[in-house]
Amino acid sequence: MNTVKKYARAQRVEQLIGGSKRGATLVDPFRDYLRSRRAAEPGVTVWALLREIKSMGYQGGSTLLYRYLGQGRAEDAQAPPSPRRVAIWIMTDPAHLSASRTARLQEVLDCCLELKQATEHVRTFTDLLTQRQGHRLDNWIAEVRASDLQPLRSFAEGLLIDHDAVVAGLTLPYSNGPTEGVINKIKLLKRQMYGRAGLALLRKRILLTIAAN
């Protein structure tokens, strides 16, 4: 269905021709160094470059470096990250992001004020969630509603519908995880016994399984 929609919406044939996408590699963090090094010494060997970037923390092998340089990727301008990748970086704890990804994310945020503001709000909400700071929720909602970020504003206004429950969820240590676990076990037993015996046996299996755990 998605393919049909793609062809139906295309106005030019060029829109249907996708170029090859290059994924991230272990060499990417050393792209700038390789570019400047080869510019300063055009005849430098790949083995020399391999030794140099190995000392800088490169974890890949020679084959990957040969392919990378052979494709001209050291000379190419760095491709912008996909929206999905940027979203992953934003949702990741900054302490768990590598230095290169932190730098790439900062470059993206510096180019878009709205995205930078959204990132700040998202990370603040993450702190509310992980550190159980429900008392800060009202201030967060007020700040988001005062912004021009419509998707986040809709999310914040949705929280007001179940305000007390959300505050409790961001404050109290309790969880419905055990209840969900029991429900999952019951559903599993029900599927295992589909079309077999009757309700009496299913009831006994459920009670015995829960009692055993």
N, C-alpha and C positions, 0 to 999 in steps of 0.2 A: 504494500500500500504506500509506504514512504517513497519507494522508487517511482511509482506512478505519479505521486504528487510532485516529485522533483522534476520529472519530464514535463508535466502539465504547466508548471509555473515558470519553466525556463523560457526566457525571451530570445536568447542567442545560444548557438551551439557551443560556444566557448564555456558557458555555464555548466555544461554537462561533462566537460573534460577536466578531470581532477589531476592536478600535478602530484608528483610523488612527494610524500611527506617524510622528512627526516626526523627521526626521534632523537632524544637526548642521549649522549654518550659520555663515557668517562673522560673523554678528551676535552669536552666543552669548557670546563673551568680553566683550561690552559690555552684557550684559543688566542687570547690577546698576546700572551707570551710567545707562542709559536709564530704569530704574525710578525711581531716586532723582531724576533730572533732571525727569521728568514729574510726579512727586509734588510737587516744589518749585515747578514752574511748569507747571500743567496746560495752558496755552495755547501752549506752545512748539511751533514748527513742525517738521515733519519735516526740512526743509532745514537748519534751525539745528542739529538733532541730527546730521544727516549731516555737516555741517562740523566739528562738535565731535569726533565719533568718528573722522573721517578724520584729524584731527590727532593722534589717539591710536593710529593704526595700522590703522584699518579699511580693508580692501582691496576690499570689495564696492561695489555700486552703489545708487542710490536706490530702484530697483524692489524689490530684496530687502528693504531697510529698511522700505519702505511695507507690503509683505506681512507682514513680521515683526510690525510694530506693529498692523496691521489684524487679525491673528489673535489678538492679545492675549498674545503670547508673552513680551513684556517684563514683564507682570504675573504670568504663571504661575510657579509654583514650578518650578525646573529639574528636568527629568525625570532619574531616576537612569540612569547609563550601563548598557548591556547587559553581561552577563557576557563576551560575546565581545570587546567594546571594552575592558573592564577587563583581560582577558587580553593583548590587544595592547599596552596601555600597560605592563603588567608586563614583557612580553618585549622591549620597546623599550629601547635604551640611554637612560638618563636624560638624557644630554647631547643627545639628539636629540628629546626631548619639548618641546613648547612650554610656556610658563609656565602657560597656562590648563589644559592637560591634566595637567601636573604637580600643579597645585592640586586638580583634580577627583579624580585618583588618590589624593592624600593624604587627601582627605575620605572616600573609600571605605575606605582602609586604617585610618583612625582609628575607623571604625565596626565593624571586624572584626579582632580580635587574631590569629585563625588565618590570615586572608588576609595580614596584615602580616608574620607570621612566614614564611609561604610565599614571599612576595615577596623577603624577605631571602635565603632559601635559594636561590631561583631565580637571583637576581642574583649570588650568590657562585659558583654553579656556572657561570654565564656567564663570569665572570672566569677560572675554571679552564680553561674551554674555549678562550677567545680569547687568553689570555696564556700558555697551555701551562704550567700550574702543577699538573702531575700529582702532585707531592709533597704537595699539600694535600688530595688526594682522600679519604684515610682519615679525616682530621679532619672533613671535610664529611659523609661517610657516618655517622660516629658522632653528630654533632650532629642529623642528620635522623632517625636511628633512635631518638634519645632524645626526639623530639618526639611530639606527638599527631596529626601530619599523615599519615594513613594512605596516601593516594596517593603522596606523596613518599617515605614509608618503603618502600613496595613498589618504587618506582623505585630507591632506594638499595640495597636488598637484591638487586635484579636485577643491579646493577653488580658485586656481589661474585662472581657466577657467573663472569664473565670479567674478574676484577680486574686481572690482569697486562696483558691486552690493552687495557683501558680506560686504565690508567695510561700505557701506551706511547702510546696515541692522544692523551692529554692532555699528553704531554711531547715526543715526537719530532716533527721537522718533516716526516716522510714522509707521503705520501698515496697512496691507491689510485685517485685521480682519473684519471691517465693510463690505467690498466688498464680502468677503467669506460668511458672514452672509446673505447678500441679495441673493447670488447665491443659498445658501442652502434653503432659503424660496421659491425661484422660483421652485427648483427641487421638493420640498414638494408639492406645488400646482399642479405641472404637474402630479405627481403620483396620487394625489387625484382625478384628472379629467381624468385619463386614460380611453379612450373609451367613454367619455361623451361629449356631445355638440361639440364645435369646437374651432378653434383658437381664434375667436373673444371674446368668453366668458373667455377663459384662459387669454387673454391679459388684459381684464378688471379686472379680479380678481387680477392679478399680480400688476397692477397699483394702485388699491384701497388698497391692502394690504401694499404696500410700502408707499403710501401716509399716511395711518393710523399710521405708525410707524415713 
